[in-house]
Amino acid sequence: MLSRTITCATYGIDAHLVEVESSVESGSFLFNMVGLPDSAVRESRERVIAAIKNSGYAFPFRRLTVNLAPADLKKEGSSYDLPIAIGILSSSGQLESDILESHAIIGELMLDGTVRHVHGVLPIAAEVKRKGLRGIVLPKENAKEAAMVEGIHVYPVATLHEAFDILAGEYNMIEPFTVNLDEVFRLEQKYTFDFKDVKGQENVKRALEVAASGGHNIIMIGPPGSGKTMLAKRIPTVLPPLTFEEGIETTKIHSVAGYLPPDTALVATRPYRSPHHTISDAALVGGGTYPRPGEVSLAHNGVLFLDELPEFKKNVLEVLRQPLEDGKVTISRSKLSVDYPANFMLASAMNPCPCGYYTDPNNECTCTTIQIQRYMAKISGPLLDRIDIHIEVPAVKYKELASKELGESSATIRERVGRARQLQTERFKNRKGMYCNANMGSKEIREFCCIDSAGEELLKMAITKLGLSARAYDRILKVARTIADLSGAESIRPEHISEAIQYRSLDRNLWV
C-alpha cells in the first residue's frame, strides 16, 4: 500500500517542498530509505520504529520503502521523522486521512513518540503558504515561529499520538494556533544595553551616532580598558528599529542556522554578533559540506563587531570584502549554490600598537617603530577602504568615571538617527539597493555631496597638511553628508567637513 505525506527541506534561507512516499509490501522485513538522505535522515529509521511502537501503534515489519522526492536534492536533518512515521502509519492502513496532501508535516521524534523542535520553520511556513497548502503540523515549540506567516493553519503537537489524531480528522475540532503579530513584534523589541550607562567618551558616542545615521562602517582605536567593546554593544540600540519585513528576513537566517530559541516567534531587534579572532573564514562568511550561514549573515540587518581586528587571520579578513561590497554571501558547492543575505554594519576595534599604549599619555609604549608598522599592516588597504570612520577612543578619566550623571539615552539618539535615515531614504528612493549614505558610489558623491569653495579649501588643507591619503577624500564627503543630514542641512557646510576630517585617524602620518 502506498501513501504520500508532504514536508520541506531548507536550502539557504528558502525552503522547498519534499514529498515523502511510503510503500508497505509483503515480504521479510526490510526498511529502505532513498532520495539522497544524509546520516541524520537515515538514522530516523530507528527513531521512527521505536516511536511508533512506544506510541501504541503497530509497526509493519514487512518490506518497507520510503522515498524522499525530488531524489536529486540532498536531505539533511531530523525534521523528516514525523512525516515518515505518519506516512508509514498511513501506508500500513492504521491512519485514514483526507488532508495529508494539503498539510505539511515536520518534526523530530524521540523514542517515546515525543516530538522535538526543529530548525528552519519560518522559511518552511512561508513555502507552505506559497505553494497553496492549507496548513502545517509541527512541534509545539515551533508554533509561534510558524504563526508569523499569515494565511495558513498551524497545528502544534507534542507527541506522535497528537499528530495522528489531528490528521485522522480531529483537526476540525481543534483551533489552529495564532499569534498577534503586532503584539509579538512590540514585545520582542527590547534591548538590554543603553548609551546612558556609558560614562564620558562623548566624542566617540558622536562618531557612533554618525556611523549609525549613515550606515558607515567604523573602527575604534584605543588602549585596553577604554570601553571599545562596551560602546560597540550599544550600537544596535541607536539604529532605526527593525521593520516587520526585516525582522522576518533576519528570523529566517537565525532559524535556519539553529540560533532561534524554542518558543521564540521573531527576531525583532537588530542583531549583534561578535566572533572571536580565532574564527575561521568558513565560520565567518558561511560554508560547510551542507552550507550554513556564517557570522556575517547572522549579523544581517544589524552589527558585526570584530574586536582586536589585527589579531584576525589575514585570509579571514579578506573574505569580508565581498559581503561588505555586495551585501550577500554566495556559497557554491558541486551540486548547489546558495545565497545568504549579509547586509550589516561593520564595527571593529583595535589597539594602537601591540602593547596597546602608543597614544596613551598615561602609560609608556614599549613597542618599536617596526613593531607598530607591522601591527598596523595586518589590516589591508582594501579592507580599510571599506571603513568610513576611524575614531580614537582615549582612556576614561577618573572624574568621568565617578560622575553620577547619566548620559544621553539610546532612545534619544535613535530618534535623531531615524530622522537622518528618513532623509536618505527619500534621497535614494529611485536607486535600487541604495538606502543610506554609506552605499554611495562616485556618481552619487558627485551628485549629492557638492561643497562650496570654503569646503574645498578645507579638504585641500586636510589632504596636504594632515597627511590624509587619497582614499580619505570620498569617505570624508560621504561622512560629511551624513553629518549634514543629522543637522537637517540641505547642503554640506565647512563645519560638517571639519568634523568628518576628524574621523580619519588611521590615514594620518601618526601611523604611517
Beta strands, then each sheet from edge to edge (+ up, - down):
strand 1: 2-11
strand 2: 14-25
strand 3: 30-34
strand 4: 63-69
strand 5: 103-105
strand 6: 108-109
strand 7: 115-116
strand 8: 135-139
strand 9: 153-157
strand 10: 218-221
strand 11: 272-273
strand 12: 286-287
strand 13: 292-293
strand 14: 303-306
strand 15: 328-332
strand 16: 337-341
strand 17: 345-350
strand 18: 389-392
sheet 1: 1+ 2- 4+ 3+
sheet 2: 5+ 8+ 9+
sheet 3: 6+ 7-
sheet 4: 11+ 14+ 17+ 10+ 18+
sheet 5: 12+ 13-
sheet 6: 15+ 16-
end
